[in-house]
Amino acid sequence: MLTSIRPDRDAVALAVSGLLGGLLLWRLGLHTQSGHPFSAPWITLVPLIVMATAELLRRNAPRTALAIGVLALVADQFTRGSLATVLMFTDVMYAAVLYGTPAAARRLPVATLLITVASTIGFLAWFRKPEALLIGLVIGLVSFVPALTGVSVRSHRTAADNARLAAAQTARLAEMDRTQAVVAERARMARELHDMVANHLSAVAIHSTAALSIDDPETSRNALKVIRENSVEGLAEMRRLIGLLREGGEDGTPVAAPTLDAVDALVEQANVNGASGGLVCALEDTRTPGAGALPTPVELAAYRIVQESLTNALKHAAPGPVKVRLGRTGELLTVEVTSVFGSRTGPTAPGSGAGLVGMRERVALLGGTISARAEPEGDGTKIWRVRAELPVTERTMRE
C-alpha cells in the first residue's frame, strides 16, 4: 500500500519548490492579506507545509491530495496568507482532474464553475461594490481555470492514446491479413503443385515398377514410352506452375489456366496410363452447348477435381471402367468421377490424402459441396464416387 502512494519525481520537485518558495516569501514578509484572526507570522507556514504534503500525493492519490489542499487553502484564509500556498493549490486542482477518475474529471470543472459563480454573486450581495467581482475572478483563477486546463490536457492525452491504440490495432490487423494471405497463397501453391505433378509422377511410378518387375521387352518399351510422355507432360506442367508463381510467362504474358475443354485430353491420357492396370476411362459431358461461359475459378476447380480423381483411380482403382461425368443444372456445375472400388493386382503408387484435401479446399473456396466415398452397386460390387457441385454464378458463389 505504501508503494502505491509513493510520490513520483515530479511531485517531489513541485512540493519542494513550492515549500522553498513559500519559505522565501515568508522570510521576506510578503503575504497576501492582513488583519485576520491568526496574525502570527509563523502560523502562515502551517497551511504551506500541508499544501506541500498534498503536492506529494497529486498523481498517485489525486482525490486525497485535493481534499487536503482544500483544507489547507481554507486554513490559509485565516492567516496572513501565502502566494505559494495558493499556487500549489492550483496545481493540486489541475492534477485532480488530469489524474483522477473519469467521474472526477467530469464533475470538478462543473463544481468549480458553480462555486465561482455563487461566490461572485454572494460577495456582490455582501459588499455591494464592484470590487467584489475581483474576488470572484480570483476564485475562478484558483479553482475553475486549473480544472478546465486539466480537462483539456486529459482530452488530448486520451485522444493520443486512442490514436496509438488504433494504430497498433491497424498494424496487428495488417499483420494478420498478411499472414493469412501468405498461408492462403502457400495452400494454393500446394494444391497447384500436387494437382499438376501428382498425375504424371504416379504414372511414372506405376509403369517404372512394371518395367522392373516384368521381364518382357514389349512391356518395358510400352512402360518407357508412357514414362517419357508423362515426364514431358510433367515438365510442361512444372513450367506452367513457375509461370503462375511469376504471375506470367517468360514473355510477360499471363499464363492461361486449364479449362474443361481440356478434360477429354485428361481422359485420353488416363486411358494410356491406366491401360496396363485394366482401367478404361470414358467422358460423358451432358452440358448444353452454348449455355454460357463458366467463371475461371470454377473451370479450374472442376478441371483439377477431374485430374485428381483420375490420378487416384490410377493409383488405387480395381480394373474396370472409370467414368467422368460433367453436367450443368441451373446455377450448379456437377462433376462426378466413378471407378471400381477394391483391391488391384500389379504395381501401385502410394497416396498421402493430400489430393482429397486439395479438392475439398477448392470446392469450399467456391461455396460448393463435394463428397468422396465408396457406394454399393446393384450387382454387388462397390464403386468409388467423387461428386462435386460448384456454383457457376458470382452471386451464388458469394452466398
C-alpha positions, 0 to 999 in steps of 0.5 A, a space after each residue: 500500500 505504501 508503494 502505491 502512494 509513493 510520490 513520483 519525481 515530479 511531485 517531489 520537485 513541485 512540493 519542494 519548490 513550492 515549500 522553498 518558495 513559500 519559505 522565501 516569501 515568508 522570510 521576506 514578509 510578503 503575504 497576501 492579506 492582513 488583519 485576520 484572526 491568526 496574525 502570527 507570522 509563523 502560523 502562515 507556514 502551517 497551511 504551506 507545509 500541508 499544501 506541500 504534503 498534498 503536492 506529494 500525493 497529486 498523481 498517485 492519490 489525486 482525490 486525497 491530495 485535493 481534499 487536503 489542499 482544500 483544507 489547507 487553502 481554507 486554513 490559509 484564509 485565516 492567516 496572513 496568507 501565502 502566494 505559494 500556498 495558493 499556487 500549489 493549490 492550483 496545481 493540486 486542482 489541475 492534477 485532480 482532474 488530469 489524474 483522477 477518475 473519469 467521474 472526477 474529471 467530469 464533475 470538478 470543472 462543473 463544481 468549480 464553475 458553480 462555486 465561482 459563480 455563487 461566490 461572485 454573486 454572494 460577495 456582490 450581495 455582501 459588499 455591494 461594490 464592484 470590487 467584489 467581482 475581483 474576488 470572484 475572478 480570483 476564485 475562478 483563477 484558483 479553482 475553475 481555470 486549473 480544472 478546465 486546463 486539466 480537462 483539456 490536457 486529459 482530452 488530448 492525452 486520451 485522444 493520443 492514446 486512442 490514436 496509438 491504440 488504433 494504430 497498433 490495432 491497424 498494424 496487428 490487423 495488417 499483420 494478420 491479413 498478411 499472414 493469412 494471405 501468405 498461408 492462403 497463397 502457400 495452400 494454393 501453391 500446394 494444391 497447384 503443385 500436387 494437382 499438376 505433378 501428382 498425375 504424371 509422377 504416379 504414372 511414372 511410378 506405376 509403369 517404372 515398377 512394371 518395367 522392373 518387375 516384368 521381364 518382357 521387352 514389349 512391356 518395358 518399351 510400352 512402360 518407357 514410352 508412357 514414362 517419357 510422355 508423362 515426364 514431358 507432360 510433367 515438365 510442361 506442367 512444372 513450367 506452367 506452375 513457375 509461370 503462375 508463381 511469376 504471375 506470367 510467362 517468360 514473355 510477360 504474358 499471363 499464363 492461361 489456366 486449364 479449362 474443361 475443354 481440356 478434360 477429354 485430353 485428361 481422359 485420353 491420357 488416363 486411358 494410356 496410363 491406366 491401360 496396363 492396370 485394366 482401367 478404361 476411362 470414358 467422358 460423358 459431358 451432358 452440358 448444353 452447348 452454348 449455355 454460357 461461359 463458366 467463371 475461371 475459378 470454377 473451370 479450374 476447380 472442376 478441371 483439377 477435381 477431374 485430374 485428381 480423381 483420375 490420378 487416384 483411380 490410377 493409383 488405387 482403382 480395381 480394373 474396370 471402367 472409370 467414368 467422368 461425368 460433367 453436367 450443368 443444372 441451373 446455377 450448379 456445375 456437377 462433376 462426378 468421377 466413378 471407378 471400381 472400388 477394391 483391391 488391384 493386382 500389379 504395381 501401385 503408387 502410394 497416396 498421402 490424402 493430400 489430393 482429397 484435401 486439395 479438392 475439398 479446399 477448392 470446392 469450399 473456396 467456391 461455396 460448393 459441396 463435394 463428397 468422396 466415398 465408396 457406394 454399393 452397386 446393384 450387382 454387388 460390387 462397390 464403386 468409388 464416387 467423387 461428386 462435386 457441385 460448384 456454383 457457376 454464378 458470382 452471386 451464388 458463389 458469394 452466398 
